[in-house]
Amino acid sequence: MENIRALQAKAERFLQVFLLCHIPATAAFAWMMGVEVVAPTVIAAVIAGVGVGASFIRRGTTDGRIMLAVTLMALIATLVYALTGHPWQIDMHMYFFAGLAILAATIDWKAIVAATATVAVHHLGLNFLLPEAVWPDGADFFRVVFHAVIVLFEAGVLIWLLATVVQAAQRSDEASQAAREAQAAREEEERRRIAEEAEARERSRQEAEAARRKALNELADRFEASVGGVVDGVAQAVDELEQTARTLAETTASTSRSTDEASTGVSEAADSMTAVASATEQLAAAIREISAQVQDSSTVAQSAVDESDRTGATVMGVAEAADEIETVLKLINEIAEQTNLLALNATIEAARAGEAGKGFAVVANEVKTLAEQTGKATEETSGKIQAMQVRSRQAVDAMQSIAGTIGRINEISGSISAAVEEQSAATQEISNNVSRSERGANAAAGSMQTVREGAREAGQASDSLKEAATTLSERANDLRREVGDFLHSVRSGGA
């Protein structure tokens, strides 16, 4: 019914303006017809003013529309009155029928009834009281009845039409209400469906997020179990390598000291041989002095034999330690190769993971680089260890040669002791033996110099091994820290 009320409001505003327009229209029409102008105009102004004012006060109600209908019929009656005695007076009655049709715009059957009643009262009352104000030929009751029948017929048709319009409007409103309710139901259903879909999407997102977190945590656990174990193994091997390097350095230092002592002994033996040679030239005059020198030479030779044996055992221990270090380096190299393979597999898995695996790929590449550096450092260290093994074996051979030489010196000293008892016959032989002993001592001194150089090189190699082990330990710590940071970032990203 909102549409009906809107049309009624528009009709009321139109009729209010339309009624006010009758004031100048009445004056103009009366002037054109050559009849009285002032009285009809004043009457029209009073009727229009009162009717429009009352309808404005009661606007939007049935009473206001009834007032507009009665006012319109009264203004038409005024025009009929203004044409009193004029031939057009009877024609002005058609305006009553037109007015009823205009009032149909109010869509109010009560306004039609009020207008019809007003026309009936006007015709009947003035037909008897002032017939010339209605009919040009005087009173005519038959005309009144005829006009009344026509007016009633028109009013009935208009009322039926308005009822039909109102019913159609009601049905339209009901249909609109049903459509709005259906639309509201559809909108509610759509909102419910959207809410359910949003809830389903949120649930799916949460499940996917939970699955992603679980997968990341499982991946971090697997990575920690595999790579973490390798890193711990590398760190443990590095610690053992550092300990071995320190032991090797200490052993090399001890070997160097022993070599210095043996070299001193050999030098003393050479000096003794020189003294023996001088004593041989004066053998006749100083036999007892020669015997004492030979005894001293025998003692020094025995000491040199003992020192040579100890030095050989020490150098042999260095060679065995080098073998153990080489075994440890092979273990480290195998661990580095395994780490490299694990880093390669981690890089492939990171590439499959896409954006989520970029950080993992960076750490995997770093692990791979560290493993390659570890392998290179191990290979360099292994080469140095092999060189040290060769030098150690050379030192052992030299010690054995020294031991043999000193043993011969001891034998010669015994011969000298025997020759003292046969001075006369063996003087020349003693001189020859002393000469050979002096050459052997010089050879022993040269061998001891070689052993000393080998010990020094072994010391340098042990220092290099120690530095390599320290660097490898730092790399292992960096690798452990990078792995820890990576696992923390993965678990934090999955939280």
C-alpha positions in Angstrom: 0.0 0.0 0.0 3.0 2.3 0.1 2.6 2.9 -3.6 -1.1 3.8 -3.2 -0.2 6.2 -0.4 2.5 7.8 -2.5 0.0 8.3 -5.5 -2.6 9.7 -3.1 0.0 12.2 -1.7 0.9 13.3 -5.2 -2.8 13.6 -6.1 -3.5 15.8 -3.0 -0.7 18.2 -3.9 -2.0 18.4 -7.5 -5.6 19.0 -6.5 -4.5 21.7 -4.0 -2.7 23.6 -6.8 -5.5 22.8 -9.2 -8.2 24.2 -6.9 -6.3 27.4 -6.3 -6.0 27.9 -10.0 -9.8 28.1 -10.1 -9.7 31.6 -8.6 -8.1 33.3 -11.5 -9.7 30.9 -13.9 -13.2 31.8 -12.6 -12.5 35.5 -13.1 -11.1 35.1 -16.5 -13.9 32.8 -17.7 -16.6 35.2 -16.3 -14.9 38.1 -18.0 -14.7 36.2 -21.3 -18.3 35.2 -21.1 -19.3 38.8 -20.4 -21.0 38.0 -17.0 -20.5 39.1 -13.5 -16.8 38.8 -12.5 -16.4 40.0 -8.9 -19.0 37.9 -7.0 -18.1 34.5 -8.6 -14.4 35.2 -8.1 -14.9 36.1 -4.4 -17.0 33.0 -3.9 -14.4 30.9 -5.6 -11.6 32.4 -3.6 -13.4 31.7 -0.3 -14.3 28.2 -1.2 -10.8 27.4 -2.6 -9.0 29.0 0.4 -11.2 27.2 3.0 -11.0 23.8 1.2 -7.3 23.9 0.4 -6.4 25.0 4.0 -8.5 22.3 5.6 -7.1 19.6 3.3 -3.6 20.8 4.0 -4.2 20.5 7.7 -5.6 17.0 7.2 -3.2 16.0 4.5 -2.6 12.3 4.0 -5.9 11.3 5.5 -9.3 10.4 4.1 -10.8 13.6 5.6 -8.4 15.7 3.7 -9.2 14.0 0.4 -13.0 14.4 1.1 -12.5 18.1 1.7 -10.7 18.4 -1.7 -13.5 16.5 -3.5 -16.2 18.7 -1.9 -14.2 21.9 -2.7 -13.8 20.9 -6.3 -17.5 20.2 -6.8 -18.3 23.6 -5.0 -15.9 25.4 -7.4 -17.6 23.8 -10.4 -21.0 24.8 -9.0 -19.6 28.4 -8.7 -18.7 28.4 -12.4 -22.2 27.1 -13.2 -23.6 29.9 -11.1 -21.3 32.5 -12.8 -22.9 31.5 -16.2 -26.5 32.2 -15.0 -28.6 33.1 -18.0 -25.8 32.3 -20.4 -26.3 29.6 -23.1 -23.1 27.8 -21.9 -24.5 27.3 -18.4 -25.9 23.8 -19.3 -22.6 22.9 -20.9 -20.7 23.7 -17.7 -22.5 20.7 -16.1 -20.1 18.4 -18.0 -17.4 19.7 -15.7 -19.1 17.8 -12.8 -18.5 14.5 -14.7 -14.9 15.6 -15.5 -14.4 16.5 -11.9 -15.5 13.1 -10.7 -13.0 11.6 -13.2 -10.2 13.9 -11.8 -11.0 12.8 -8.3 -10.3 9.2 -9.3 -6.6 10.2 -8.9 -7.1 10.2 -5.1 -7.7 6.5 -5.2 -10.3 6.9 -2.4 -13.9 5.8 -3.0 -15.0 7.9 0.0 -13.9 11.1 -1.9 -15.9 9.9 -4.9 -19.0 9.3 -2.7 -18.6 12.8 -1.1 -18.3 14.5 -4.4 -21.4 12.6 -5.7 -23.3 13.6 -2.6 -22.2 17.2 -3.1 -23.5 17.3 -6.7 -26.8 15.7 -5.6 -27.3 18.2 -2.8 -26.4 21.1 -5.2 -28.8 20.0 -7.9 -31.7 19.1 -5.7 -31.3 22.1 -3.4 -30.8 24.8 -6.0 -33.4 23.2 -8.3 -36.0 24.3 -5.8 -34.4 27.2 -4.0 -32.5 29.0 -6.9 -33.1 27.1 -10.1 -31.5 29.8 -12.3 -28.2 29.1 -10.6 -28.4 25.5 -12.0 -30.6 25.5 -15.1 -30.8 28.1 -17.8 -34.5 27.4 -18.3 -35.6 27.3 -14.7 -36.4 24.3 -12.4 -36.5 20.9 -14.1 -36.7 17.9 -11.7 -36.5 15.4 -14.5 -33.1 16.9 -15.5 -32.0 16.6 -11.9 -32.9 12.9 -11.9 -31.3 12.3 -15.2 -28.1 14.0 -14.1 -28.2 12.2 -10.8 -28.4 8.8 -12.6 -25.5 9.6 -14.9 -23.4 10.9 -11.9 -24.3 7.8 -9.9 -23.4 5.5 -12.8 -20.1 7.3 -13.3 -19.4 7.2 -9.5 -20.2 3.5 -9.4 -17.8 2.8 -12.2 -15.1 4.9 -10.7 -15.6 3.3 -7.3 -15.3 -0.1 -8.9 -12.2 0.9 -10.8 -10.6 2.3 -7.6 -11.5 -0.9 -5.7 -9.9 -2.9 -8.5 -6.8 -0.7 -8.4 -6.6 -1.0 -4.6 -7.0 -4.8 -4.8 -4.3 -5.0 -7.5 -2.1 -2.8 -5.4 -2.7 -5.0 -2.4 -1.9 -8.1 -4.4 1.2 -6.3 -5.8 2.2 -5.4 -2.3 1.6 -8.9 -1.1 3.6 -10.2 -4.1 6.3 -7.6 -3.4 6.3 -8.6 0.2 6.6 -12.3 -0.7 9.3 -11.4 -3.2 11.1 -9.4 -0.5 10.7 -12.3 1.9 11.9 -14.7 -0.7 14.8 -12.4 -1.5 15.6 -12.1 2.1 15.5 -15.8 2.5 17.7 -16.2 -0.5 20.1 -13.6 0.8 20.0 -15.3 4.2 20.7 -18.6 2.6 23.5 -17.1 0.5 25.0 -15.5 3.6 24.7 -18.8 5.4 26.3 -20.6 2.4 29.1 -18.0 2.2 29.6 -18.3 6.0 29.8 -22.1 5.7 32.2 -21.9 2.8 34.3 -19.3 4.6 34.3 -21.6 7.7 35.2 -24.6 5.5 38.0 -22.6 3.9 39.2 -21.5 7.2 39.1 -25.0 8.5 40.9 -26.3 5.4 43.5 -23.5 5.9 44.0 -24.4 9.5 44.3 -28.1 8.6 46.8 -27.3 5.8 48.7 -25.0 8.2 48.8 -27.7 10.8 49.9 -30.3 8.2 52.6 -27.8 7.0 53.8 -27.2 10.6 53.9 -31.0 11.2 55.8 -31.6 8.0 58.3 -28.9 8.8 58.9 -30.2 12.3 59.3 -33.8 11.0 61.7 -32.5 8.3 63.7 -30.6 11.0 63.7 -33.7 13.2 64.9 -35.9 10.3 67.5 -33.4 9.3 68.7 -33.0 12.9 68.9 -36.8 13.3 70.9 -37.3 10.1 73.0 -34.2 9.6 73.3 -33.5 13.4 74.8 -37.0 13.9 77.3 -36.4 11.0 78.2 -33.0 12.4 78.7 -34.5 15.9 80.9 -37.2 14.3 82.9 -34.6 12.5 83.4 -32.6 15.6 84.4 -35.7 17.6 86.9 -36.7 14.8 88.3 -33.1 14.8 88.8 -33.2 18.6 90.6 -36.5 18.2 92.7 -35.0 15.3 93.6 -32.0 17.5 94.6 -34.4 20.3 96.7 -36.5 17.9 98.3 -33.3 16.5 99.3 -32.2 20.0 100.7 -35.6 20.7 102.6 -35.6 17.4 104.0 -32.2 18.2 105.1 -33.3 21.6 106.6 -36.5 20.2 108.4 -34.6 17.4 109.8 -32.1 19.9 111.0 -35.0 22.1 112.5 -36.7 19.0 114.3 -33.4 18.1 115.8 -33.2 21.5 116.9 -36.8 21.4 118.4 -36.2 18.0 120.3 -33.2 19.3 121.6 -35.3 22.2 122.6 -38.2 19.8 124.3 -35.6 17.5 126.2 -34.3 20.4 127.3 -37.9 21.3 128.3 -38.6 17.7 130.3 -35.3 17.6 132.0 -36.4 20.8 132.8 -39.7 19.3 134.3 -38.0 16.2 136.4 -35.8 18.6 137.5 -39.0 20.4 138.5 -40.6 17.1 140.6 -37.6 16.3 142.2 -37.9 19.7 142.8 -41.6 19.1 144.5 -40.8 15.8 146.8 -38.3 17.6 147.4 -40.8 20.3 148.3 -43.5 17.7 151.2 -41.3 16.5 152.4 -41.0 20.0 151.5 -44.7 20.8 155.0 -45.5 21.9 155.2 -42.7 24.4 151.7 -42.8 25.8 150.3 -46.3 25.7 148.4 -45.9 29.0 146.9 -42.6 27.8 145.7 -44.5 24.6 144.2 -47.2 26.7 142.3 -44.7 28.7 141.1 -42.9 25.5 140.0 -46.3 24.1 138.0 -47.0 27.2 136.3 -43.7 27.0 135.5 -44.2 23.4 134.0 -47.6 24.2 131.8 -46.0 26.9 130.7 -43.2 24.6 130.0 -45.7 21.8 127.8 -47.8 24.1 126.0 -44.7 25.2 125.5 -43.7 21.5 124.2 -47.2 20.8 121.7 -46.8 23.6 120.7 -43.3 22.5 120.4 -44.5 18.9 118.1 -47.4 20.0 115.9 -45.0 22.0 115.8 -42.5 19.1 114.9 -45.2 16.7 112.1 -46.4 19.0 110.8 -42.8 19.3 110.9 -42.2 15.6 109.1 -45.5 15.0 106.5 -44.3 17.5 106.2 -41.1 15.4 105.7 -43.3 12.3 103.0 -45.4 14.0 101.3 -42.2 15.3 101.4 -40.9 11.7 99.7 -44.1 10.6 97.0 -43.6 13.2 96.5 -40.0 12.1 96.2 -41.1 8.5 93.4 -43.6 9.6 91.6 -40.7 11.4 92.0 -38.5 8.3 90.5 -41.2 6.2 87.5 -41.4 8.6 87.2 -37.6 8.4 87.3 -37.7 4.6 84.5 -40.4 4.6 82.4 -38.3 7.0 83.0 -35.2 4.7 81.9 -37.2 1.6 78.8 -38.4 3.5 78.1 -34.8 4.6 78.4 -33.7 0.9 75.9 -36.4 -0.2 73.5 -35.4 2.6 73.9 -31.7 1.6 73.2 -32.6 -2.1 70.0 -34.5 -1.0 69.0 -31.6 1.1 69.4 -29.2 -1.8 67.2 -31.4 -4.0 64.5 -31.6 -1.3 64.7 -27.7 -0.9 64.2 -27.3 -4.6 61.1 -29.5 -4.5 59.8 -27.4 -1.5 59.9 -24.2 -3.6 59.7 -20.9 -1.7 59.4 -22.7 1.7 62.8 -24.4 1.0 64.9 -21.4 0.0 66.4 -20.9 3.5 67.0 -24.7 3.7 68.8 -24.7 0.4 71.1 -21.9 1.6 72.1 -23.9 4.7 72.5 -27.1 2.6 74.8 -25.3 0.2 76.8 -24.0 3.2 77.0 -27.5 4.6 78.2 -28.8 1.2 80.8 -26.1 1.0 82.0 -26.9 4.5 82.2 -30.6 3.6 84.2 -29.9 0.5 86.6 -27.7 2.5 86.9 -30.4 5.1 87.7 -33.0 2.4 90.4 -30.6 0.9 91.9 -30.0 4.4 91.9 -33.7 5.1 93.7 -34.5 1.8 96.3 -31.8 2.4 96.8 -33.1 6.0 97.0 -36.7 4.7 99.7 -35.7 2.2 101.7 -34.0 5.0 101.3 -37.1 7.2 102.5 -39.4 4.4 105.6 -37.1 3.9 106.2 -37.3 7.7 105.9 -41.1 7.5 108.6 -41.2 4.8 110.9 -38.9 6.8 110.2 -41.0 9.9 111.2 -44.2 8.1 114.3 -42.5 6.8 115.1 -41.4 10.3 114.6 -45.1 11.5 117.0 -46.3 8.8 119.5 -43.6 9.8 119.2 -44.6 13.4 119.8 -48.2 12.5 122.9 -47.2 10.4 124.2 -45.1 13.3 123.6 -48.0 15.7 125.6 -50.3 13.3 128.4 -47.7 13.0 128.6 -47.2 16.7 128.6 -51.0 17.2 131.6 -51.2 14.9 133.2 -48.4 16.9 132.7 -50.5 20.0 134.3 -53.5 18.3 137.2 -51.4 17.2 137.6 -50.1 20.7 137.9 -53.7 21.9 140.4 -54.4 19.2 142.4 -51.3 20.4 142.3 -52.7 23.9 143.7 -56.0 22.7 146.2 -54.2 20.5 147.5 -52.3 23.5 148.9 -55.6 24.8 150.6 -56.2 21.4 151.7 -52.6 20.8 154.6 -53.4 18.8 153.0 -55.6 16.2 149.6 -53.8 16.0 150.5 -50.1 16.0 149.9 -49.8 12.3 146.7 -51.7 12.5 145.5 -49.5 15.3 146.2 -46.5 13.2 144.2 -47.9 10.3 141.3 -48.8 12.5 141.3 -45.3 14.1 141.2 -43.8 10.7 138.2 -46.0 9.7 136.5 -45.1 13.1 137.0 -41.4 12.4 135.3 -41.8 9.0 132.5 -43.7 10.5 132.0 -41.0 13.2 131.9 -38.3 10.5 129.3 -40.4 8.6 127.3 -40.9 11.8 127.5 -37.1 12.3 126.1 -36.6 8.8 123.3 -39.1 9.5 122.4 -37.4 12.7 122.2 -34.1 10.8 119.7 -35.8 8.4 117.7 -37.2 11.4 117.7 -33.7 12.9 116.3 -32.2 9.7 113.7 -34.9 9.5 112.7 -34.2 13.1 112.4 -30.5 12.3 110.3 -31.2 9.2 108.1 -33.6 11.3 107.7 -30.8 13.8 106.6 -28.4 11.1 104.2 -31.0 9.7 102.7 -31.5 13.2 102.3 -27.7 13.5 100.5 -27.7 10.1 98.4 -30.6 11.2 97.5 -28.8 14.4 96.5 -25.6 12.5 94.5 -27.7 10.1 92.8 -29.5 13.0 92.0 -26.1 14.6 90.6 -24.7 11.4 88.5 -27.9 10.9 87.2 -27.6 14.5 86.1 -24.0 13.8 84.4 -25.1 10.6 82.7 -27.9 12.5 81.5 -25.4 15.1 80.3 -23.1 12.4 78.5 -26.0 10.8 76.8 -27.0 14.1 75.7 -23.4 14.6 74.4 -23.0 11.1 72.5 -26.3 11.4 71.1 -25.2 14.8 70.0 -21.8 13.3 68.4 -23.5 10.4 66.5 -26.0 12.5 65.3 -23.1 14.8 64.2 -21.1 11.7 62.3 -24.1 10.3 60.6 -24.9 13.6 59.8 -21.2 14.1 58.4 -20.9 10.6 56.2 -23.9 11.2 54.9 -22.5 14.5 
